[in-house]
Amino acid sequence: MIVEPPSISEDPAGHVNLLDNPDMIKKREIVEKVLDPKHDEHIKKKLTTRKQIITSLTAGAMAGALAKTVIAPLDRTKINFQISNKKFSGRKAFEFLRDTCKREGFWRLWRGNTATMVRVMPYAAIQFSSHEQWKRLLSRGDGAK
């Protein structure tokens, strides 16, 4: 199967014009459709208010859990300095992380994260869902988004 290269337009520098290619035109139309601000409005209209609330509660809980899980080792380091008489420094914090990994193992840096999840997930879920509901409620009247 012989594939011809895209035609070169009348550009004196010899640049290839890929926009004449039918495949590129289709891809461009898809990208323009996805970037259109009204592209996903049909999805929002199909969801009932109850489903929107459940979706935003779930999204908020997951975002809060992910954020706290990512920073859990740093939070553990902070708590260690708070309960000890050691003065905080970046070097000593790094040494604490390194020593904890050596003595107790890498995964021990997340010790106590479950208790944090019990506290953070409901809070983040309600916070995010409330924000979304207020945003939707306040934007209905004047058409502002």
N, C-alpha and C positions, 0 to 999 in steps of 0.2 A: 504494500500500500504506500503510495507516494503522497506525502503531505506537502503542499506548497506553502512557502512562508507567506506571512501577511504582506499585502501590497505596500510598497513604499509610496507615500504621497509625494506631492510636488515640492517637498521640503528640500531646499538646496543643501542642507547639512546632511541629508540622508536619514533623518529620524523616521522610525517606523510608526505609522499611525494604527494602533491596535483598535481604535474605536470603530473602525470600519468592519471589523471581524464580527460576524453574527453572534458568536458565543460571548464575546466581550460585551456586546449590546445587551444580551439577556442578563448577564451578571450585573451590569451597571443598573438595569431596571430593578433587579432584586435588591441591590444595595440602597437605591433611592427609596424603594418602598419600605424597607426596614428602618431607614433613617427618618422617614416621615413621622412627625409627632402624633399623627392620628392613626398610625399603623396598628397599635394595640388597644385602641378604644373598644373594639368589638369584644375583646377578651374581658375587659373591665365591665362592660354592660351585661355580659352573660352571667357573671358571678352575682349571687344574691348578697345582700348585706351581711348575712350570717357567715357565708363562705369567705367574704372579704375580711371579716373580723378574725375568723379562724386562721386564714392565711397570714394575716399580719401578726397575729399572736405567735404563730409557729416561726415565722421569719425573725421576729424579735428575739424569741427564745434561743434560736440557733445562732444568731449573730452574737448575742451576749455570751453564750457558752463558748463559742469559738474565740472571741476576744479574750475572755478570762483564761481560757486554757492556754492560749499562746503566751500570755504574760505570767502564767503561774510560777515559773522558776524565779522571775524577778520579784514577784510578790512574796514568795517564800524567803528570798534573800532580805527583803525589807523587814519582814516580821522577825527574822533572826536578829537583825541589828536593833530592832525595837526592844526585844526582850533581854538583850545582853548589854553589858556596859561598854562594849566596843564602840569606838568612834567610827562613823561611816566614811569610807573612801571607795572610789571606784576599784582600786587595786584589791582592797580587802573583800569587796563584793565578788570580784572575779575569783579570788582565792577560795571564798566560801563555796561558790558554784563548782569549782574544780575539785575541791576536797570532798564535797558531798557526792560527786560523781564517782570519785575513787573509792571512798569508804562504803557508801550505801548503794551505789548504782545510779545510772542516768535517770531511770524512771522515778526515783525517790524525790526528784526535784518537783514533781507534781503531787507530792504528799499533801493531803488536805484539800485537794481540788474538788472532790465530791461535795464537801460541805459548802464550798464556794458556789458550786453549780446549783445547789438547792436554794441558795439565797439569790443568785444573779439571774437565773433563767426566768422565774416569774416576774421579777422586777423589769427586766429588759423586754419581756413579752408585752407587759401592760404598757410600758413607756412607749414602745414602738407602735403598738396598736392604737393607743390614744392619740399619738401624733397623726397617724394616718386618718383616723376618724375625724379629728378636728380639721385637718387639711381638707378632707372631702366635704365636710359640713360647711366650712367657711368659703369654699370656692364655688359652691352651687349658685349662690345668689347673683353675683355680678359677672360670672363667666371667667373670672381670673383663675389661673392655675397655680 
